[in-house]
Structure formats: C-alpha cells, structure tokens
C-alpha cells in the first residue's frame, strides 16, 4: 500500500504541473525570420481534466492508509 500511496502522490503532482504548464505557457506555432506567432490555448477541457485527475490522485494518495 505504501508503493501505491507514493505512486498516487507523484502522479498527482506531475499531472497538476503538466496541466498548469499547458494552460499558461504559450506554444510557439510559427517562426518566419523576425516574425514569430504564438498561441495561448488557456484552460481547455483537456487541461482542466488533467488538473482535476491530478488533484484526485493527490487527495487519494494523501488519504490512503497503510495496512498492517
């Protein structure tokens, strides 16, 4: 159970970080010499889902108790 708890905590933190990165860092779309076009997607359904699943995994890992 300890391995599952640690895995859930790590996966939860990783999903939250990746979701926030995708939401707030603009992605380079086009570069032509001095002209550069960036796109910022913002909070899409996929990003919100990733953050939500990360929070659930983090809470699940925090509440998971060890069996003796």
Rosetta blueprint (number, residue, H / E / L):
1 X L
2 X H
3 X H
4 X H
5 X H
6 X H
7 X H
8 X H
9 X H
10 X H
11 X H
12 X H
13 X H
14 X H
15 X H
16 X H
17 X H
18 X H
19 X H
20 X H
21 X H
22 X H
23 X H
24 X H
25 X L
26 X L
27 X E
28 X E
29 X E
30 X E
31 X E
32 X E
33 X L
34 X L
35 X E
36 X E
37 X E
38 X E
39 X E
40 X L
41 X L
42 X L
43 X L
44 X L
45 X H
46 X H
47 X H
48 X H
49 X H
50 X H
51 X H
52 X H
53 X H
54 X H
55 X H
56 X H
57 X H
58 X H
59 X H
60 X H
61 X H
62 X H
63 X H
64 X L
65 X L
66 X L
67 X L
68 X L
